[in-house]
């Protein structure tokens, strides 16, 4: 679900037009918002008390105090399901545009940090680290209210990057469990993900990615399955379905035009793949998106 739709369905009031939002999850959260909302933006969820049931990439999880979820990007859909009567949690959402500007202007994080997010989006935070995370979030929220500030956007980018650096430091502490496999395997997997994001519209074959990485298809398959439990082809299909969904949502292109853009042999092959992973045909998906948008009022800014 897109950024503006998330604001409406979760009744979020603390946000900036630049594409960043914050919401405190309290016991009344689930009753006040739509239950059928999947967040497909970069989301960071911190549970400080109580219990929160979520669904992450289609799998259910039960979070308790000091739990942190970082989806990293839109590749890990997040759905909030239910919470206990004593829930206290914070949710920060970064739109795709805000995240692109954030990463473009700031130094990149080490590969080990990116790998940990992709493979282990959920972790437990030491109690002594929570105050610094809360201060960072409070600083971000305070800047959302300063709409008249000439440099509000830059301030928000800076404060958000400080928050992400706090998270990175927590994840990179030496006492945390190391990722499975060796450093070469970690780097190979991340390079595969990066190749996939750049080339999936044109290249659908496992052989292309193995060749680009200078390994055999069997070795690439073994590494990807080791880290994710999925095959290389499954990752390719998931990436293609995300591309299809984006084009269905953001353009008026016909199904045949989308199939041509994504280099499918024909529309039927594309539709079959989409239905297999999404559960509905692409035409139905587009109709649902259009219906939601007609029902959606314009978001109300805090400013």
MOCOR-V302710 format. One record per backbone hydrogen bond with DSSP energy under -1.0 kcal/mol. NH is the residue of the N-H (numbers start at 1). CO is the residue of the C=O. If there is no record, write none. Layout:
NH,CO / NH,CO
//
This chain:
6,2 / 7,3 / 8,4 / 9,5 / 10,6 / 11,8 / 12,7 / 16,20 / 19,16 / 21,93 / 22,14 / 23,91 / 25,89 / 29,26 / 32,28 / 33,29 / 34,9 / 37,35 / 39,78 / 42,94 / 44,92 / 45,69 / 46,90 / 47,67 / 48,88 / 49,88 / 52,63 / 53,82 / 54,61 / 55,79 / 56,59 / 57,77 / 59,56 / 61,54 / 63,52 / 66,47 / 67,64 / 68,123 / 69,45 / 70,121 / 71,43 / 73,71 / 76,73 / 78,39 / 79,55 / 81,53 / 82,53 / 84,51 / 87,84 / 88,49 / 89,25 / 90,46 / 91,23 / 92,44 / 93,21 / 94,42 / 95,19 / 99,95 / 100,96 / 101,97 / 102,98 / 103,99 / 104,100 / 105,101 / 106,102 / 114,110 / 115,111 / 116,112 / 117,113 / 118,114 / 119,115 / 120,116 / 123,68 / 125,66 / 129,126 / 133,129 / 134,130 / 135,131 / 136,132 / 137,133 / 138,134 / 139,135 / 140,136 / 141,137 / 142,138 / 143,139 / 144,140 / 147,145 / 149,146 / 152,149 / 155,151 / 156,152 / 157,153 / 158,154 / 159,155 / 160,156 / 161,157 / 162,158 / 163,159 / 164,160 / 165,161 / 166,162 / 167,163 / 168,164 / 169,165 / 170,166 / 171,167 / 172,168 / 173,170 / 176,173 / 186,182 / 187,183 / 188,184 / 189,185 / 190,186 / 191,187 / 192,188 / 193,189 / 194,190 / 195,191 / 196,192 / 197,193 / 198,194 / 199,195 / 200,196 / 202,199 / 203,199 / 210,206 / 211,207 / 212,208 / 213,209 / 214,211 / 215,210 / 220,216 / 221,217 / 222,218 / 223,219 / 224,220 / 225,221 / 226,222 / 227,223 / 228,224 / 229,225 / 235,231 / 236,232 / 237,233 / 238,234 / 239,235 / 240,236 / 241,237 / 242,238 / 243,239 / 244,240 / 245,241 / 246,242 / 247,243 / 248,244 / 249,245 / 250,246 / 251,247 / 258,254 / 259,255 / 260,256 / 261,257 / 262,258 / 263,260 / 264,259 / 270,266 / 271,267 / 272,268 / 273,269 / 274,270 / 275,271 / 276,272 / 277,273 / 278,274 / 279,275 / 285,281 / 286,282 / 287,283 / 288,284 / 289,285 / 290,286 / 291,287 / 292,288 / 293,289 / 294,290 / 295,291
//
